[in-house]
Amino acid sequence: MRRVEHPRFTTALRQVEDSIDAAWDSFCAESGVGKGTTEARELAEVVLQDTSEFDWRIVDGALNQLTCPDCGATLGAGDAGCASCDLANGFRFAARETDRPAVPPGNEHAIRVSSAVARTRNRYTPRARAGYELVLPDLLAGELPTTAQAQRLKHLINQLSDDELEHLLTPSDLQRDA
């Protein structure tokens, strides 16, 4: 089974998508804007003018409202090399991130990066996808690998073929193969 088909990953990705949708819906409601309206798309364009003013989930929600004028994908989700998507994808990383209570500092940053890779996996290499996707469920559970653990995972990932990477389901799968 491929990782992207496994419930461990699909559940984590759904949790991220739901959190982004909830943040966007709440932001629209607070702004007096109906979701899915022309005003919501205009609000999304306002958010993208200065993403540093907003939480990353709101920025990702704003991106979800817009279509790339160059490739037709959801803005920021088109293939790497699409100028408009490359720019928009960069916007998401200027947004604010606030760690949740009772998680290690940096956990929210790790969730944001891992979820960006998982949600737009076509933009990233098989090695990047494997590394970030493997840890996403654990990050959502409040864990955060140490630098040494992350470096060890990266080293093990670099030893595998692209096909082998797609079939990894958990970080412990790498440890068994080591």
N, C-alpha and C positions, 0 to 999 in steps of 0.2 A: 504494500500500500504506500502511496506517495503521501508525504507529510501534509500537503495541502488538502487531502481528502480525509485525514484522520480527525476524529472528534476532538482530540486534544487541541489541535490547531483551529479547526472550524469554530469551536466554542469560544476560544480566545479571540479570534478575529470578530466574531459576532458581538462579543462583549465590548470590544473597542468601537465597532461601528455603532452599537447602541448608545455608547457614552458620547460619541460625536453627535449623533442625531439628537440626543437629549439636550446637550449643551447648545446646539444650534436652535432647536425649538424653543428652549428657555430664553435664549438671547433675542429671538424674534418676538416672543411674547412680551418681554421687558421693553422692547423697542416699539411695541404697538404695531407690529408687522405680521400679517398672516403668512404662514409657511406655504411655500410653493407659488407665491405670487410674484408679479413683476417687482413689487416693492422689496420682496425678499432677495431677489437677484441684485437689485440696486444696493441693498444693504450689504450683500456679499462683496460687491465691488468696493464699497466704502471700507469694509474690514481689510481688504487686501491693499489699501492705500498705505496703511501703517500697521502691519501685523504685530509689531512689538507692543501694541496697546491691548492685545487680546490674548486669552488663553488659547493654547494650541488646538484644543478641541473645537473652539469657535472658528478658528482659522481653517481647520480641516473641513468643518461644516460649510463654511463660506465657499471653499474650493468645490465642494460637492454640488453647489448650486449653479456653477458656471461651466460652460463648454468652451474648450480651446478653439480659438478662431482659426488655428492653423491645421490641427489634425482631427478635430471633432470629438476627441475624448473628453472625459471629465477633466477640467482644468487642473494641471499638475500631475495627471495620471497617464499622459501619453508617453510614447517611447522616448527614451533618452535621445537627445539630439533635436527634439522638437523645441524650438527656441522659446515659445510661449509656455510650454509645460515645464521646461527646465527652469525658467524664471519663477513661475508659480510654485514649483516644488521647493525652490529655495526660500520662498516667502514663509512656508510652514515652519522653517527652522528659526525664524526670527521671533516667533510668538513666545508668550510667557508660558512657563510651566511651574506649577506649584505642587510640591510633593504632598501626597495624601497623608493623613495622620497615621502614625504607627508603621511607617515604612522607612527604610534607610534613605538618607539624603541621596538624591540622584536617581531614585527609582522612577520618578515621573519622566525625567529626561530619557531614561532607558526605554520606557514604554513608548514615548513619543517616537523615538528613532526606530525602534523595532516595529512599531505599528505602521510607520510610514513605509518601511521596506516591505512589510507583509501586505499592505494594502495596494502598493504599486510595484509589485515584484518584477514586472516586466522592465522596470528601470534599473534593476540591480543585477549583479553577477550571481551565479549559483552559489558561490562561497559566501557572499554577503547575505543572500536570502537564507541560507542554512543557519548561519550564526545568529541572525536576529530572530528568525522564526522559531528556532529551537527554544530560545529563552523567553519568548513572549508570554506563554502561559504562566511560567514561574514568576515573571515580573508582575503580572496582574495579581498574582497571589501574594505579592508584597516582598518577594525575594529580590536580591541584587547580587550578582556574582562579584567577587573581588577582582581586582585587576589581574592577579595571578591566575585565577580561574578562567577569566575571559581570554587571557593570552594562551592558556593551555587548550581551551576549546578551539581557538583560531588555529593553533598549530595542528591539532588533530583534523580539523576541517580541511586544512591545506594538503593533507595526505590522501584525500579521497577524490574519486572521479565525480563529474557532474551528476551522473546517474546515481551513484552511491549517496551523494548528498541529498538528493530528492527523496530518498527512502529513509532518512534519519527521522525519528519521531520525537526523541527526547535527548537531552544532553548526555544522559547515561548511555545511550547507544554508541556514542563516541568513545566512552571509557571502555566499553566491552571490546571495541574493535582495536583499541590501542595495544 
